[in-house]
Amino acid sequence: MKLYFFNKKKNGWELPDLLALLEKKPSKLEKYSKSYALSALNLAKDRFVIIRKYAAREMNGKIEMLNAHEYYDQENFPLSQYGMTLISISEHGASSQNIFLPNSLKYAKLSMDKDTITLHHTKGTTTTNYEELHKLGSIENLTQKEILNRFNTLQNYKEAPQHNDNSKVLKIEDNFFGCILYNEELDWYTVTKDRIKYSFKNTTMDQLKINIKNTQNIAIDLEDIESKMIAEMLPYVYETHLANAEEFKKQIRCYGVTIFEDGSAHLYYKVNDLFGDHEIQVTLNPEHAYFSADTVG
């Protein structure tokens, strides 16, 4: 039996009992997701997803996947199969589920923002959500074609958001941002400061005022946020001659900040050609602490 754990490069099997960690030590999963790109923990720390290779074998043209690392039992399960583990906890209990992923794709990064999950792979990106992936699961063995066909159905369907009735308040005066105007069509409050457009999702007026006040810290701490983002995204830069923090910083510019009802935020960056036609999206938790960065668009 091959001793897979002697490899320095992480493979997704380093942590035992992911469900117990999510229930009792989610900070350990958060730390792990920073070093293993094919894993992600949501902001609420009640859902964790991870992509890795499982031990598998083919029987009658269909793949049987074992809930174990790819080298667990090579005599009886000689194949490697990509899969994803979905883990969640709630007041109603905890659950864990493995689903097949196509072996015809190679996976580079996995990210999760609220209920949206993005998979970066050799064919581009696939955006989905936890519920949609949960329905993709199967207790039956599948052919590689069936696995790929199921994967290609992922489209990230979501319900339309509920609107809050603050539309009578057309503007909010703030000492730091100035006049913040309400956009009835988009149901946002927006203002531009220092060439950055700030957009506040409509919610109760008390919460809006809290979010506006707290967002001042984003503008003040922008340089620290960018340093953390550069450290995370630097390994993925296309042009190697730009693969250092100083050159990276010269290529980026924050142009937009979106603040959601719970206070969490997205920062959007123009990055020239560092990632082809993509931009960078930085996620901050409700306390505006740095959480993660990813390419979008």
N, C-alpha and C positions, 0 to 999 in steps of 0.2 A: 504493500500500500504506500502510495506517494505521500510524503509529509508536506502538504500544501502550506502549512502555517510557517514553514521556514522561509517562504518568499517574503521579501521586504515590502513589495507592493501589495496594498490591501485588496482583498477580493470580496468583501462583504460578509465574511464568515467569522470575523475576529471576535464579535460580541456574542455571548451565549444568552439565550432566553430574552429576545427582544421585547416580548410582551411584558415580562416582569420589569424590564428597564423602563418601558413607557409608563407603567403604573407607579413605579417607585423612584426611578432615577432618570427622568427625561433629560436632565442636563448632560448626562453621559452620552445620550443619543445625539443631542445637539452638538456636542464637541466632536463626536465621531463623524457627523455629516459634514463638518468643515474640512475633514481630511479625506473623506471618501465621496467622490463626486456623484456616485450613483445611489445616494441616499438623501432623504429630506425629512425634516420634522416641521410640522406646521407651527404657526405662532401660538396657537392655543395649547400646544404640546399634548394633544390628545389623539394625534394621528401621525404615523410614521410609515414611510414607504422606502423600499430598497430593491435595487436590481442586482442580481448576482447569477452565477452559474450553478446549476443543480446537477446532481447525478441523474442519469437517465438511460433508458434503453428503448429500442424499437421492437414492437411486437405487432405483427400483422400490419405493418405499415404505419402504425400509430405510436406516438411517443408517450411513454410512461415516465413521469418525473417523480423522483424521490425527494423528500424534504430533508436534503443533506447536501453538503458541498460536493463538487463534481468529482473529487477523488476518493469519496467515501468507500465505495465498494466497486472498484474497476473491473473485477472479475464478473460480477453480475449486472452492473450498471456502467458499461464502458463509455457511454456517450456523455457529452456536456450539453445542457440545455439552458438557454436564458430564461429567467423567470423573475417575477416581482412578488415580494411579500408585502401585503397590506395589513397594517396593525392599527387598531383603534380601541379607545376606552371611552366609556360614558357612565352615567349614573345607572344605566341598565346592564352594565357588564363590560366585558372585553372580548375582542375577537381578533383572529389572525387568519389570513387566507393567502394561498399561493396561486398565482395565475401564470399561464404560459406567455412568453414573449417570443417573437420570431427570431430564429437563429440566423436568418438572412440579413439582419441588421446588426451593426455594431453600435453600442451605446456609449456616449461621451459624458453626459451629465443629466441629472435628474433634479428638478426643483419643484417646490410646492408653495403656493401663495394663496392663503385662505383656503378655498375649496378647489383651486385650479392646480393641476399637475402638468408639468411640461417635461417631455422626454426629448433629449437631443440625441440624434443618431445619424447614421451615414446617409439617410435619405432626406434629412432636414430636421424638422421638429414635429412632434405630435402633442397636441394639447387636449387634456381630458380632465376628469375630476374623479374623486374617490368613489362616488356612487356608480358612475359609469364603469369604472374598472371593476368594482365589486360584482356587477352584473356580468362582466366578461368571464368570470371564473367558471370553471367546469370540473365536475368530479370525474368526467369521462376522459379517456386518452384521446389525443387528437393528432392528425397528420400535420406536417409542417405547413402545408397549404391551408388547412383549416385554422391553424394558429395565426397565420398571416392575414387571412381573410377577416377573422374576428378583430385583429388589431386594427385593420384598416377601417373598421366601422366607428372608431372613436372620433367623436366630434365635439365633446365638451358642451352638451346641452345644459342650459341653466334657465331657471325661472327668472322672469323680469323682476327687478328690485322694487320694493315698496317705496312710495314717495312720502315724504313728511310735509306737513302743511306749515311751512314757514314762509310761503310765497308773499305774504303781505309785508314782510320786512325786506324792502328792496335794496337796502344798503346797511352796512355795519361800519361805524367809525372806530378805528383802532390807532393808538398812539404810535405803534411800531410800523404797521403796514399801510396806514392811511385809510382810504375809502375802499371797502370791500363790497363789490356789487353782486347782486343775485342774478343768475341766469335761469330764467323760468323753464326754457326749453330743455336744458341739461340737468336742472335741479342741483346746481352747484353755486357756491359763492367763490368769486375769483378776484385776484388782485395781482399786479406785477410789481416786483421790487428787485432792483439791481439786475434787470434782464431775466429774472426767473419768474415764471407764472405760477402762482400758488392757487390751487383749487381745493375748496373745502366741501366735502359731500354734505348735502343738507341733512340735518337731524334736528333734535330739539335745540332751542335757542341757548339754553344753559350749557349743553354739551358743545355747541358751536363755539361759544365764547371761551370755553376751556381749551378746545382744540386750537383756536387762533392764538391764544396766549402761549400755549406749549410749543407751537410751531416756530416761535421766535428762536428757540434753541437750535432748530435745524439750520437756520440761516447763520447763526453764530458758530455752530460746530461743523460747518460744511467741509472745511479742510480736513478735519479728523475723519469724517465719514468717507471722504474721497480716498484718503490713505488706506482705509480698510478695504474699500472696494477695489482699489488698484492691486492690493496684495492678493485678493481672491481671484481677480480676473486675468492677471498678468500671464499665467501659464497657458491661456487660451488665445493669446494674440496671434493673428495670422502671420504678420511680418516679423521675423525674428530680430531684425535690426531695431525694432521698436520695443523689444521685450525687456525693457528696464523701466523702473518706476518713474524716473525723471522724464524720459521720452514719452511714456504713456500719459503722464499728467499734461503734457503740452498738447495732446490730441483731444482732450475731453472738455466738455462744457455742460454744466447743468442748466437745463432750460425750463424744467417743469417739476413741480412738487404737488402730489395729490395726497390729501389727507382724508381718511375714511372716518366713519362714524365713531369707531372705537378708539380713534387717535393714531392708529397705525398709518404708515405713509409709504408712498412710492416716490423715488427720485428718478428723473429721466435725464440721460446724458447723450448728447451727440458725441460720436467718437471717431469722426472722419472714416477712414477705411480699416480701422483696427479689426473689425469683425464683419467685413463685407458690407452688406446693406443693413446690418442690425444696429440697434442702439443698446445701451445698458440700462437696466432697471434695478435700482437698489431698493430693498425692502427694510423698513424700520418697524420695530414692534410698537405696541401702544405707548410705551415709555420713551419712544424715539431712540432706543438703542439699536445699533447696527445689527441686522439679522442675516442678510444674504444679498448677493448680486447675481444677475442673469442677463443674457442677451434677449432682446425682444424685437419684434418686427420682421 
